[in-house]
Amino acid sequence: MRLLIESYGDVRVFKDRSLVGLPRYIVESIDPDFGFRHTKVFSGIWYKKEKVLEIALNMAQELDGREE
């Protein structure tokens, strides 16, 4: 089950658990031009919540900059 942590426009961050029970973060973005979905999975062992949110915010800013 995915829990929505944060949403930055077309970029959403979810928290999930792997089959072994390890936490992981899923960053899902939607291309505003074509509607393609891009998914990146980050292990909770190597990436903390703050770092994943920073990556997602950078992705959202990149998509907004490309849009204009």
N, C-alpha and C positions, 0 to 999 in steps of 0.2 A: 504494500500500500504506500503510495506516495503522498507526502504531506507538503503542501505549498508553503514555502518559507518566505519568499519575496517575489514581487513582480515588478519589473521595470519596463513597462510598455510591451514590446514584443518579446521580451526575454523573461523567462520564469525560472525560478530556482526551487527544486523539490528536494526533500530528504527521504531516503529510502534505506532499507536494510538488504544486504545480499542474502543469498541462501544460507550462508554460514553464520549470519547474524552481524556482520560488520557494517557499520554505517557507511553510506555513500551519498553523494550529492549529485543531482542531475540538473544540468543547465540546458534548457530547451529554448531555442530562439526560432522565430518565424520570420522569413524574409518578406518584407512588406511589398516588394515588387511582384514576386511570383508565388508566394505562399509556401515555399519549401520549408520544411522543418529540419532544424539542425539540433542534434543532441550530443552533449558532452557529459561523460560520467567521471566524477572525481571520487577517489577513495577517501573515506573519513580518517584513515590512518595517516595519509600523507598531506591532506588538505584540511584545514580547519574552516569553520563556517565563515569567519570574517574574510579569509582569503578567497573563498568561492564567491562570496557576495561581491568582492572587489572585481573579480574576473567577470562576473555577470554584468556589473555596472559598466565596465569598460566595453563589453560587447554591445550593450544597449546604446552607449554613446557613439560607438562606431557605426551602428545601424542608423542612428538618427543623423549622423553626419553625412552618411552616404545617401540618405533619403533626400536631402535638401539640394 
